[in-house]
Amino acid sequence: MRDEPRIVAFLCSWCAYAAADRAGQARLAYPQSLLTVRVTCAGRVEPAFVLQAFREGADGVLVAGCHPGDCHYVDGNLRAAARHAVLARALEQAGIEPARLRLAWAGANEGERFAGIVREMTEELRALGPLAYRRRALDDVHDALELAPHRVDAIERPRPTPPRRPGKPRVAFYWNASCGGCEEAVIDLGDGFAELLEKVEVVLWPAAFDFKRSDVEAIPDGGVDVAFVNGAVRLTEDDEWAQLLRRKARTLVAFGACAHLGGVVGLGNLSGPEEILDAAYRRAPSISNPDAVLPGRPVQAAGHALSLPVLLSRTLTLAEVVQVDCTIPGCPPSPAVISAALDALLAGEPPPPGAVLAPNVSLCESCPRRGSRPERLELRALRRIATSAIEPEACFLAQGLVCLGPATRQGCQPGCVEAGMPCRGCFGPLDGVRDAGAAMLSGFASLFQGGEEERRALAAAVPDPVGTFWRYTYAAGLAPARVRPVSEAEPRRGGGGAGVNGERRAEGHADERAPERAGGPGRHEPSGGEGVDGGRRAQGHADERGPERAGGPGGREPSGGEASVPPARR
């Protein structure tokens, strides 16, 4: 059992689950490593359920429902087919083989068919090998301790909150891995910017003042009233500055989409660090680097030993590295949201811990095109704004364009939609949404119309699923980190022997640059039965989102043979 592939199976209560029960009654053998989750309909299975199952140790996920045309909820199974088709492409971009996610149909009396599907999927997963997500989580912890030992000091050292110093509030602005747009957003306050400088004492702002790191280190711990940190954590230097400002600031604010959710920088997690370094330092036609020197490896220049910060093995949100008190979302945040947040923060009445300082309302509710949205949205064809004539006042979704307004928080106005562009989701999800990209994918794919083949064709027409639905949120999502290289056969260009296609594995880079890290102290990768959302296991979604566990309220598992799975088995 321990070596068997672990499959989480979401089974439609009316057909697929009944087929599993029929297989048990007929004593048809199939692997006991199947963990069944009984759902009312295959259309009830959200992409977040699938990602959660992978995150908690599943080697494969099976979604099984009624045959097309037999759904007890009209077209729930067809909605599942559309979501599956888009999600499978996104998972492949993330490095998870398509065979690990399977959609199948089985009637209530097709026990043999169901058992065959499970046996076939099990054989495919045996050939692929385990996903080994939990082992990678432990590796992340080891790498974090090796790369950032100062984090241990921060954990062991209590963080007292000294009395606030008299005078103007002291504020700090800092940028990590970002484009500089958040810095400009502060200046875009206009007259409010001049008023802000009258109200506060700025003790750090690399974009405007020449403060040094030593100046910040000299400030007593807790001596900064509010620190606004924008940008994701991508380099060791970003990590160090985040720790330093957390120690110095009474209130630490994640400022902008990159600090909040990883932003566009987070899409770098689709590639391993060796791939990124290889492309930047070895393979680019304009690069001359015969010694294959990488950041983090000391070099001698003019008698000085120099080195660059080390690229972390994945992009982290600010909250994965340090405790964040509140968030100002957006790429960049709008002047209205910034002004309201500054007023609240500087008034001495901080918001609740973890608050997102923007309206917790869907962007659709304030969209100027809202009046043209039909009561029932149906997509039978997709369009792209670069190649189509767009009606200037009609709902983007009704025109077949990808618009993420229904799943995105308000606060950007005037923003993209006022400028004639569909929403791309930079303000992030509303409260309570664990994975914004998964929610956006689910909502959009559910609008597809037609038969199974028509909906799969529409899914195939969605360009770059990860870049479309997780553009700003991939680093904060549920998708596991890349588990295999983009290309294992592509030959290396340039010197050196390390990298994706070199003889040394990723761990072998420790001799030439600082160890890599994929996790952070605030990032707990679930292992065993523990889940991200408060310890729930994959089957525990039944308590939270509706699907019932296999066997229903009484806990009855499909009867007979090897189809029976004990409730506690993982």
C-alpha positions as CSV (number, residue, x, y, z in Angstrom):
1,M,0.0,0.0,0.0
2,R,2.7,2.5,0.9
3,D,4.3,2.3,-2.6
4,E,0.9,2.5,-4.4
5,P,0.1,5.8,-6.1
6,R,-2.3,7.8,-4.0
7,I,-5.4,8.8,-6.0
8,V,-8.0,11.2,-4.7
9,A,-11.3,10.5,-6.5
10,F,-14.2,13.0,-6.6
11,L,-17.2,10.8,-7.5
12,C,-20.6,12.0,-8.5
13,S,-23.2,10.7,-6.0
14,W,-25.7,9.7,-8.6
15,C,-23.5,7.7,-11.1
16,A,-19.8,7.4,-10.5
17,Y,-20.1,6.8,-6.7
18,A,-22.9,4.2,-7.4
19,A,-20.6,2.6,-10.0
20,A,-17.9,2.3,-7.3
21,D,-20.4,0.8,-5.0
22,R,-21.5,-1.7,-7.7
23,A,-17.8,-2.6,-8.2
24,G,-17.5,-3.3,-4.5
25,Q,-20.7,-5.4,-4.5
26,A,-19.3,-7.4,-7.4
27,R,-16.0,-7.8,-5.6
28,L,-14.1,-6.3,-8.6
29,A,-10.5,-5.7,-7.6
30,Y,-8.9,-2.3,-7.9
31,P,-6.2,-0.6,-5.8
32,Q,-7.1,0.3,-2.2
33,S,-5.0,3.4,-2.5
34,L,-8.0,5.2,-4.0
35,L,-9.5,7.8,-1.6
36,T,-13.0,8.6,-2.6
37,V,-14.8,11.9,-2.0
38,R,-18.5,11.8,-2.6
39,V,-19.9,14.9,-4.3
40,T,-23.4,15.8,-5.4
41,C,-22.2,16.4,-9.0
42,A,-18.9,16.4,-10.9
43,G,-19.7,20.1,-11.6
44,R,-19.3,20.6,-7.8
45,V,-15.6,19.9,-8.0
46,E,-13.7,23.2,-8.0
47,P,-10.2,23.5,-9.4
48,A,-9.1,24.5,-5.9
49,F,-10.2,21.0,-4.7
50,V,-7.9,19.4,-7.2
51,L,-4.9,21.7,-6.3
52,Q,-5.6,21.1,-2.6
53,A,-5.5,17.3,-3.2
54,F,-2.1,17.5,-5.0
55,R,-0.8,19.8,-2.3
56,E,-1.7,17.3,0.4
57,G,0.1,14.4,-1.1
58,A,-2.0,13.0,-3.9
59,D,-0.1,11.5,-6.8
60,G,-3.2,11.8,-9.0
61,V,-6.7,13.2,-9.0
62,L,-9.8,11.5,-10.6
63,V,-13.0,13.4,-11.2
64,A,-15.8,11.0,-12.3
65,G,-19.4,11.7,-13.1
66,C,-22.4,10.8,-15.2
67,H,-22.2,10.4,-18.9
68,P,-22.9,13.6,-20.9
69,G,-26.7,13.9,-21.3
70,D,-27.3,12.0,-18.1
71,C,-26.4,14.7,-15.6
72,H,-29.0,15.1,-12.8
73,Y,-28.2,18.8,-12.8
74,V,-28.6,19.4,-16.6
75,D,-25.0,20.2,-17.5
76,G,-22.9,19.9,-14.3
77,N,-20.7,17.3,-15.9
78,L,-20.1,19.4,-19.0
79,R,-19.0,22.3,-16.7
80,A,-16.6,19.9,-15.1
81,A,-15.3,18.9,-18.5
82,A,-14.6,22.6,-19.4
83,R,-12.8,23.3,-16.1
84,H,-10.8,20.1,-16.4
85,A,-9.6,21.0,-19.9
86,V,-8.4,24.4,-18.8
87,L,-6.9,23.2,-15.5
88,A,-5.0,20.3,-17.1
89,R,-3.2,22.8,-19.4
90,A,-2.4,25.0,-16.4
91,L,-1.0,22.0,-14.4
92,E,1.1,21.0,-17.4
93,Q,2.6,24.5,-17.4
94,A,3.3,24.1,-13.7
95,G,5.2,20.8,-14.4
96,I,2.5,18.3,-13.5
97,E,1.9,15.7,-16.1
98,P,-1.6,15.6,-17.7
99,A,-2.0,12.0,-16.7
100,R,-2.1,12.9,-13.1
101,L,-5.5,14.6,-13.5
102,R,-8.2,12.6,-15.2
103,L,-11.9,13.1,-16.0
104,A,-14.1,10.0,-16.6
105,W,-17.7,9.1,-17.0
106,A,-19.3,6.0,-15.5
107,G,-23.0,5.1,-15.2
108,A,-24.5,3.8,-12.0
109,N,-24.4,0.2,-13.3
110,E,-20.9,0.4,-14.8
111,G,-18.9,-1.1,-11.9
112,E,-16.5,-2.9,-14.3
113,R,-15.9,0.3,-16.2
114,F,-15.1,2.2,-13.0
115,A,-12.8,-0.4,-11.7
116,G,-11.0,-0.4,-15.1
117,I,-10.6,3.3,-15.0
118,V,-9.0,3.1,-11.6
119,R,-6.7,0.3,-12.5
120,E,-5.6,2.0,-15.7
121,M,-4.9,5.3,-13.9
122,T,-3.0,3.5,-11.2
123,E,-0.7,1.9,-13.8
124,E,-0.1,5.3,-15.5
125,L,0.9,6.8,-12.1
126,R,3.2,3.9,-11.3
127,A,5.0,4.7,-14.5
128,L,5.3,8.4,-13.7
129,G,6.4,7.8,-10.1
130,P,5.3,9.7,-6.9
131,L,4.7,13.4,-7.0
132,A,6.8,13.6,-3.7
133,Y,5.3,16.9,-2.7
134,R,5.7,16.3,1.0
135,R,9.4,15.5,0.6
136,R,9.9,18.7,-1.3
137,A,8.3,20.6,1.6
138,L,10.8,19.2,4.0
139,D,13.6,20.2,1.6
140,D,12.2,23.7,1.6
141,V,12.6,23.9,5.4
142,H,16.1,22.7,5.2
143,D,17.0,25.1,2.4
144,A,15.4,28.0,4.3
145,L,17.5,27.3,7.4
146,E,20.7,27.0,5.4
147,L,20.1,30.1,3.3
148,A,18.5,32.5,5.9
149,P,19.8,31.7,9.4
150,H,18.8,35.2,10.5
151,R,15.2,34.0,10.4
152,V,16.0,31.7,13.3
153,D,17.2,34.7,15.3
154,A,14.0,36.5,14.5
155,I,11.9,33.6,15.7
156,E,13.9,33.2,18.9
157,R,14.1,36.9,19.7
158,P,10.8,38.3,21.2
159,R,9.7,41.4,19.4
160,P,8.8,44.0,22.1
161,T,6.8,47.0,21.1
162,P,8.4,50.1,22.6
163,P,6.3,53.2,23.3
164,R,5.8,55.4,20.2
165,R,8.3,58.3,20.0
166,P,6.8,61.8,20.1
167,G,6.6,63.9,17.0
168,K,5.7,63.1,13.5
169,P,5.0,59.4,12.6
170,R,8.1,57.8,11.0
171,V,7.5,55.9,7.8
172,A,9.6,53.8,5.5
173,F,9.1,52.8,1.9
174,Y,11.1,50.0,0.4
175,W,11.0,48.0,-2.8
176,N,11.9,44.4,-3.2
177,A,11.4,42.5,-6.6
178,S,9.2,45.0,-8.3
179,C,9.0,47.3,-11.3
180,G,8.8,50.7,-9.5
181,G,5.2,51.3,-10.3
182,C,4.2,51.2,-6.6
183,E,6.7,54.0,-5.9
184,E,5.2,56.1,-8.6
185,A,1.7,55.4,-7.2
186,V,2.7,57.2,-4.1
187,I,3.9,60.2,-6.1
188,D,0.6,60.1,-8.0
189,L,-1.2,61.2,-4.9
190,G,-0.6,64.7,-6.3
191,D,-1.4,67.4,-3.7
192,G,-1.9,64.6,-1.3
193,F,1.8,63.7,-1.7
194,A,2.9,67.1,-0.5
195,E,0.5,66.8,2.4
196,L,1.8,63.4,3.3
197,L,5.4,64.7,3.5
198,E,4.2,67.4,5.9
199,K,2.6,64.9,8.2
200,V,5.4,62.3,8.4
201,E,9.1,61.8,8.7
202,V,10.4,59.6,6.0
203,V,13.3,57.5,7.3
204,L,13.8,55.2,4.2
205,W,12.8,55.6,0.6
206,P,15.4,54.4,-2.0
207,A,13.4,55.9,-4.9
208,A,13.6,59.4,-3.4
209,F,16.3,59.7,-0.6
210,D,19.8,58.4,-0.2
211,F,19.4,56.5,3.1
212,K,21.8,53.7,3.7
213,R,21.1,50.3,5.3
214,S,23.3,51.3,8.2
215,D,20.9,54.2,8.8
216,V,17.9,51.8,9.1
217,E,19.9,49.4,11.3
218,A,20.6,52.3,13.7
219,I,16.9,52.9,14.3
220,P,15.7,51.2,17.5
221,D,13.5,48.2,17.0
222,G,9.9,49.4,16.7
223,G,11.2,52.9,16.0
224,V,9.4,53.1,12.6
225,D,5.7,53.6,12.8
226,V,4.7,52.2,9.4
227,A,6.8,50.5,6.8
228,F,5.4,50.0,3.3
229,V,7.2,47.2,1.5
230,N,6.4,46.6,-2.2
231,G,7.7,43.8,-4.4
232,A,7.9,40.1,-4.0
233,V,10.8,38.3,-2.2
234,R,12.9,36.9,-5.0
235,L,16.5,37.4,-3.8
236,T,18.3,36.8,-0.5
237,E,18.7,40.6,-0.2
238,D,14.9,41.0,-0.4
239,D,14.6,38.4,2.4
240,E,17.1,40.3,4.6
241,W,15.4,43.7,4.0
242,A,12.0,42.2,4.9
243,Q,13.3,40.8,8.1
244,L,15.1,44.1,9.0
245,L,12.0,46.2,8.3
246,R,9.7,43.8,10.2
247,R,12.0,44.3,13.2
248,K,12.1,48.1,13.0
249,A,8.4,48.7,12.1
250,R,5.5,48.8,14.5
251,T,3.2,48.2,11.5
252,L,4.4,46.4,8.3
253,V,2.2,46.9,5.2
254,A,2.4,44.7,2.1
255,F,2.1,47.4,-0.6
256,G,0.9,46.3,-4.1
257,A,0.2,43.1,-5.9
258,C,3.8,41.7,-5.8
259,A,4.2,41.9,-2.0
260,H,0.6,40.8,-1.6
261,L,0.3,37.8,-4.0
262,G,3.7,37.6,-5.8
263,G,2.5,39.6,-8.8
264,V,3.9,39.1,-12.3
265,V,7.3,38.2,-10.6
266,G,5.6,35.1,-9.3
267,L,5.2,33.6,-12.8
268,G,8.9,32.9,-12.5
269,N,7.9,30.0,-10.4
270,L,7.0,28.2,-13.6
271,S,10.7,27.7,-14.1
272,G,13.4,26.5,-11.7
273,P,16.2,28.8,-10.6
274,E,18.7,27.0,-12.7
275,E,16.6,27.6,-15.8
276,I,16.3,31.3,-15.0
277,L,20.0,31.7,-14.3
278,D,20.9,29.7,-17.3
279,A,18.8,32.0,-19.5
280,A,20.1,35.2,-18.0
281,Y,23.8,34.4,-17.5
282,R,24.7,31.7,-20.0
283,R,22.3,31.3,-23.0
284,A,21.5,34.9,-24.0
285,P,23.2,35.8,-27.3
286,S,24.5,39.0,-25.8
287,I,26.2,37.3,-22.7
288,S,29.9,36.6,-22.6
289,N,30.4,34.5,-19.5
290,P,32.9,31.8,-20.3
291,D,33.5,31.0,-16.6
292,A,29.8,30.5,-16.0
293,V,29.8,32.8,-13.0
294,L,26.5,32.9,-11.2
295,P,25.2,35.3,-8.6
296,G,26.3,34.4,-5.1
297,R,29.7,33.2,-6.1
298,P,32.4,35.7,-5.1
299,V,34.5,37.2,-7.8
300,Q,37.6,39.4,-7.6
301,A,37.4,42.8,-9.2
302,A,39.9,45.6,-8.7
303,G,41.2,43.9,-5.6
304,H,37.7,43.5,-4.1
305,A,35.7,40.4,-3.5
306,L,32.2,41.1,-4.9
307,S,29.1,39.0,-5.2
308,L,25.4,39.5,-6.1
309,P,22.4,38.4,-4.0
310,V,21.4,34.9,-4.6
311,L,18.3,34.0,-6.6
312,L,15.9,32.1,-4.4
313,S,14.4,28.9,-5.8
314,R,11.0,30.5,-6.0
315,T,9.2,33.8,-5.6
316,L,7.7,34.4,-2.2
317,T,5.0,36.8,-1.0
318,L,6.0,39.1,1.8
319,A,3.7,37.2,4.2
320,E,5.6,34.0,3.6
321,V,8.7,35.6,5.0
322,V,7.5,37.9,7.8
323,Q,4.3,38.7,9.6
324,V,2.3,41.3,7.6
325,D,-0.1,43.5,9.5
326,C,-2.2,44.6,6.6
327,T,-2.2,44.9,2.8
328,I,-2.8,47.6,0.2
329,P,-3.5,45.7,-3.0
330,G,-3.2,46.6,-6.7
331,C,-0.7,46.8,-9.6
332,P,-0.2,49.5,-8.6
333,P,-2.6,50.6,-5.8
334,S,-4.8,53.4,-6.9
335,P,-4.4,56.9,-5.3
336,A,-7.9,56.6,-3.7
337,V,-7.0,53.3,-1.9
338,I,-3.5,54.6,-0.9
339,S,-5.0,57.8,0.6
340,A,-7.7,56.0,2.5
341,A,-5.1,53.5,3.9
342,L,-2.7,56.2,4.9
343,D,-5.4,58.1,6.7
344,A,-6.3,55.0,8.7
345,L,-2.7,53.9,9.4
346,L,-1.5,57.4,10.5
347,A,-4.5,58.1,12.6
348,G,-3.2,55.7,15.2
349,E,-6.1,53.3,14.7
350,P,-4.6,50.3,12.8
351,P,-7.0,48.0,10.9
352,P,-7.5,44.4,12.1
353,P,-4.5,42.1,11.6
354,G,-4.4,40.8,8.1
355,A,-6.9,43.3,6.7
356,V,-6.8,44.1,3.0
357,L,-7.4,47.8,2.7
358,A,-9.7,47.9,-0.3
359,P,-13.5,47.3,-0.7
360,N,-14.4,43.6,-0.2
361,V,-16.7,43.8,-3.2
362,S,-16.4,42.4,-6.7
363,L,-15.2,44.8,-9.4
364,C,-18.3,43.9,-11.5
365,E,-20.5,45.7,-9.1
366,S,-18.9,49.1,-10.0
367,C,-18.0,48.3,-13.7
368,P,-19.3,51.1,-16.1
369,R,-20.4,48.3,-18.4
370,R,-22.5,46.5,-15.8
371,G,-25.8,47.6,-17.3
372,S,-25.0,45.7,-20.6
373,R,-24.3,42.4,-18.9
374,P,-27.0,39.8,-19.7
375,E,-28.8,38.0,-16.9
376,R,-27.3,34.7,-18.0
377,L,-23.8,34.8,-19.5
378,E,-23.1,32.2,-22.1
379,L,-19.8,31.8,-24.1
380,R,-19.9,30.0,-27.4
381,A,-16.8,31.7,-28.9
382,L,-13.8,33.4,-27.4
383,R,-12.2,36.6,-28.8
384,R,-9.0,38.4,-28.2
385,I,-8.8,42.2,-27.8
386,A,-5.8,42.5,-30.1
387,T,-7.6,40.9,-33.0
388,S,-11.2,41.8,-32.6
389,A,-13.3,44.9,-32.8
390,I,-14.6,45.5,-29.3
391,E,-18.0,47.2,-28.6
392,P,-17.1,50.2,-26.4
393,E,-19.9,49.9,-23.9
394,A,-20.8,46.2,-23.8
395,C,-19.8,43.7,-21.1
396,F,-16.4,42.2,-21.9
397,L,-17.5,38.7,-20.9
398,A,-20.7,38.9,-23.0
399,Q,-18.4,39.7,-26.0
400,G,-16.3,36.5,-25.4
401,L,-13.3,38.2,-23.8
402,V,-11.5,37.0,-20.7
403,C,-12.4,39.4,-17.9
404,L,-11.6,38.6,-14.3
405,G,-13.8,41.3,-12.8
406,P,-16.3,38.9,-11.2
407,A,-13.6,37.4,-9.0
408,T,-11.5,40.5,-8.4
409,R,-11.7,43.1,-5.6
410,Q,-12.7,46.6,-6.2
411,G,-10.4,49.6,-5.7
412,C,-8.6,50.2,-9.0
413,Q,-11.0,52.8,-10.3
414,P,-10.4,54.5,-12.6
415,G,-8.6,51.4,-13.9
416,C,-8.4,49.0,-16.9
417,V,-12.2,48.7,-17.5
418,E,-12.6,52.5,-17.6
419,A,-9.7,52.6,-20.2
420,G,-11.5,50.0,-22.4
421,M,-9.5,46.9,-21.2
422,P,-10.8,43.8,-19.5
423,C,-9.8,43.2,-15.9
424,R,-6.7,41.2,-15.3
425,G,-7.1,40.6,-11.6
426,C,-4.4,42.7,-10.1
427,F,-6.3,43.7,-6.9
428,G,-6.6,40.1,-6.0
429,P,-9.5,38.0,-4.7
430,L,-12.2,38.9,-2.1
431,D,-11.8,37.7,1.5
432,G,-12.0,34.0,2.0
433,V,-10.7,32.9,-1.4
434,R,-7.7,30.7,-1.0
435,D,-6.6,30.6,-4.6
436,A,-7.6,33.5,-6.8
437,G,-6.5,31.9,-10.1
438,A,-8.4,28.7,-9.4
439,A,-11.6,30.7,-8.6
440,M,-11.2,32.8,-11.8
441,L,-10.6,29.7,-13.9
442,S,-13.6,28.0,-12.5
443,G,-15.9,31.0,-13.0
444,F,-14.8,31.6,-16.6
445,A,-14.8,28.0,-17.8
446,S,-18.3,27.5,-16.3
447,L,-19.7,30.0,-18.8
448,F,-18.7,27.8,-21.8
449,Q,-21.7,26.4,-23.7
450,G,-22.3,23.5,-26.1
451,G,-21.5,19.8,-25.9
452,E,-18.4,18.2,-24.4
453,E,-16.3,18.7,-27.6
454,E,-17.4,22.3,-28.1
455,R,-16.5,23.2,-24.5
456,R,-13.2,21.4,-24.8
457,A,-12.5,23.4,-27.9
458,L,-13.2,26.6,-26.1
459,A,-10.9,25.6,-23.3
460,A,-8.2,24.9,-25.8
461,A,-8.6,28.5,-27.1
462,V,-7.8,30.1,-23.8
463,P,-4.3,31.5,-24.2
464,D,-1.7,30.7,-21.5
465,P,-4.0,29.5,-18.7
466,V,-1.5,30.3,-15.9
467,G,-0.6,33.7,-17.3
468,T,-4.3,34.4,-17.8
469,F,-5.8,33.4,-14.5
470,W,-2.8,33.5,-12.2
471,R,-1.1,36.5,-13.7
472,Y,-0.7,38.2,-10.3
473,T,-1.4,35.4,-7.9
474,Y,0.6,32.3,-8.9
475,A,3.1,32.6,-6.1
476,A,0.3,32.7,-3.5
477,G,-1.8,29.9,-5.1
478,L,-2.2,26.3,-4.3
479,A,-0.3,24.8,-7.3
480,P,2.7,22.9,-6.2
481,A,6.1,24.2,-7.2
482,R,7.5,22.9,-10.6
483,V,8.3,19.2,-10.3
484,R,10.3,18.7,-13.5
485,P,12.3,20.8,-15.9
486,V,10.7,22.6,-18.8
487,S,12.9,20.6,-21.2
488,E,15.2,17.7,-20.1
489,A,16.5,17.2,-23.6
490,E,17.5,20.8,-24.6
491,P,21.3,21.1,-24.8
492,R,23.1,23.6,-22.6
493,R,24.9,26.5,-24.1
494,G,27.9,28.1,-22.4
495,G,30.5,26.8,-19.9
496,G,30.1,25.2,-16.5
497,G,28.6,21.9,-15.6
498,A,25.7,22.9,-13.3
499,G,22.2,23.8,-14.2
500,V,19.0,22.2,-15.4
501,N,20.7,20.1,-18.1
502,G,24.1,19.7,-16.5
503,E,25.5,16.7,-14.7
504,R,24.9,18.2,-11.3
505,R,21.5,18.3,-9.8
506,A,20.0,21.5,-8.3
507,E,21.4,20.6,-4.9
508,G,24.9,20.5,-6.4
509,H,24.9,24.2,-6.7
510,A,25.8,24.6,-3.1
511,D,29.5,24.6,-4.0
512,E,29.2,27.6,-6.3
513,R,26.4,29.7,-4.8
514,A,24.4,29.9,-1.7
515,P,21.9,27.1,-1.1
516,E,18.5,27.6,-2.8
517,R,15.3,27.9,-0.9
518,A,11.7,27.1,-2.0
519,G,9.9,27.8,1.3
520,G,9.8,30.4,4.0
521,P,9.2,30.3,7.8
522,G,5.7,31.6,7.3
523,R,5.0,29.0,4.6
524,H,3.9,25.6,5.9
525,E,3.6,23.0,3.2
526,P,1.1,20.4,4.3
527,S,2.3,17.0,5.1
528,G,0.3,13.9,6.0
529,G,-3.2,14.8,6.9
530,E,-2.7,18.5,7.5
531,G,-4.0,21.1,5.1
532,V,-3.5,24.7,4.3
533,D,-6.8,26.0,5.6
534,G,-6.6,25.0,9.2
535,G,-5.5,21.4,9.1
536,R,-8.2,19.9,6.9
537,R,-7.2,17.0,4.7
538,A,-8.2,16.6,1.1
539,Q,-11.4,14.8,2.0
540,G,-12.1,17.4,4.6
541,H,-13.4,19.8,2.0
542,A,-16.7,18.0,2.7
543,D,-17.1,20.0,5.9
544,E,-16.2,23.3,4.3
545,R,-17.5,23.4,0.7
546,G,-20.2,20.8,0.4
547,P,-19.0,17.5,-1.1
548,E,-19.7,14.7,1.2
549,R,-17.1,12.1,2.0
550,A,-17.4,8.6,0.5
551,G,-20.2,6.8,2.2
552,G,-22.2,9.9,3.0
553,P,-23.2,11.1,6.5
554,G,-23.0,7.6,7.9
555,G,-19.5,7.1,6.6
556,R,-20.5,4.0,4.5
557,E,-17.7,3.2,2.0
558,P,-18.5,1.3,-1.2
559,S,-19.1,-2.3,-0.1
560,G,-17.2,-5.4,-1.0
561,G,-13.8,-6.3,-2.4
562,E,-10.8,-4.1,-2.7
563,A,-13.0,-1.1,-3.6
564,S,-13.5,-0.4,0.1
565,V,-11.2,2.3,1.6
566,P,-11.0,2.7,5.4
567,P,-11.9,6.3,6.3
568,A,-8.6,6.9,8.1
569,R,-6.4,5.6,5.3
570,R,-4.2,8.2,3.5
